[in-house]
Amino acid sequence: MDATTPKYSKERYNEIENSISSYLKRVGYTVDIPFIPTCSSEGDNLIERSTKIDWYNGPTLLEALDQIREPERHSDKPLRLSLEDHDKIGRNGTIAIGRIETGILKPGMKITIAPTGLTAKVKSIGMNRESVQKAFPGDIVGVHLTKKKTDLKHGYVASNFKDDPAKQAISFLSRLVILNRPAGCLIPNGYRAMLHCHTLHGSVKFEEIISKSNLMSDTDDQDDQELKHTAQVRPQHLEKGDIGYVKMVLIKPMVVEAFEEYPPLGHFTIIDMEQIVGVGVITSVDKECGDGANKMAINSAVIKYGKRMVIGVADAFVEALMTVCVDQLLCSGSNDEEDNNEDNKGQNS
């Protein structure tokens, strides 16, 4: 606030709050988000209330942080342990290093590692250089396995052999927001990019764009809580600002899960040319058993998205995505005019 003119200007604060809150409502936030005037160099309004901002009655930065709810850890779900690395310890087996995403890990548990199908028994669990008898979601652990020869890679997933074991995914259905266009180009069917999901990094193909609608569509009323528009069925491409419902095919054996079943393994980022192209959530997965779930879901989506719709911005999908991508939208908004100029040049040529 010491950078405003004049310093600690209430008018400038209100201008920034109104501008950003209006944009946040457009992209999907429905909850009240606190705006806190601070001055880091002077320590104003960080821990204690500032005497220089007598017009502000809200919380300090520390008070606002204390009000944030802790994320749900999903310890009641079946085990999912995403692997980061591994280390062989001579004849004594292998240490698998990773993060517990869901469930609880215990010594003596028989686990299976997807997509390889390798099974092993947990001899011990190490965390912070200490042996533990239980490990919970969020813990970074070293797991001593009985197998001496293992082929573990970054992105593999370990799970309980007896409780909904993880399997290799062939393809999946997703809903994603396009934040940027690689090299200013549209994103067609067949587009390939890098998928980042949990500890996994691998190539993915946009097999089929089932439908799309535009998140940045203007509303009749800026205070309205809904975006009104017609979704396009089986469009030829996606562009910046689109919400796409897309079938994606994994190029190599990988493990992903539906967001509703295993949230940490069900949200992803699409990267191309060192740029974030989009973020999304996985709605269903076609695994190696070939249950045909995607085919039924695609048919259902065509019927659903073929009608004129009113999409509420409080939809769970949008809520999940906005926590990840609103910063990207804010930062990339200034490039909209440049992108439109490129489109016009392409059409004229």
Secondary structure as GFF3:
##gff-version 3
##sequence-region A 1 349
A	DSSP	alpha_helix	10	27	.	.	.	ID=ss1
A	DSSP	alpha_helix	61	66	.	.	.	ID=ss2
A	DSSP	beta_strand	80	88	.	.	.	ID=ss3
A	DSSP	three_ten_helix	90	92	.	.	.	ID=ss4
A	DSSP	beta_strand	94	102	.	.	.	ID=ss5
A	DSSP	beta_strand	110	114	.	.	.	ID=ss6
A	DSSP	beta_strand	118	127	.	.	.	ID=ss7
A	DSSP	beta_strand	130	132	.	.	.	ID=ss8
A	DSSP	beta_strand	140	145	.	.	.	ID=ss9
A	DSSP	beta_strand	157	160	.	.	.	ID=ss10
A	DSSP	beta_strand	169	178	.	.	.	ID=ss11
A	DSSP	three_ten_helix	182	184	.	.	.	ID=ss12
A	DSSP	beta_strand	187	188	.	.	.	ID=ss13
A	DSSP	beta_strand	192	197	.	.	.	ID=ss14
A	DSSP	beta_strand	200	214	.	.	.	ID=ss15
A	DSSP	beta_strand	226	230	.	.	.	ID=ss16
A	DSSP	beta_strand	232	233	.	.	.	ID=ss17
A	DSSP	beta_strand	237	238	.	.	.	ID=ss18
A	DSSP	beta_strand	242	254	.	.	.	ID=ss19
A	DSSP	three_ten_helix	263	265	.	.	.	ID=ss20
A	DSSP	beta_strand	267	272	.	.	.	ID=ss21
A	DSSP	beta_strand	275	287	.	.	.	ID=ss22
A	DSSP	alpha_helix	293	305	.	.	.	ID=ss23
A	DSSP	beta_strand	308	312	.	.	.	ID=ss24
A	DSSP	alpha_helix	316	332	.	.	.	ID=ss25
A	DSSP	three_ten_helix	333	335	.	.	.	ID=ss26
A	DSSP	alpha_helix	336	348	.	.	.	ID=ss27
###
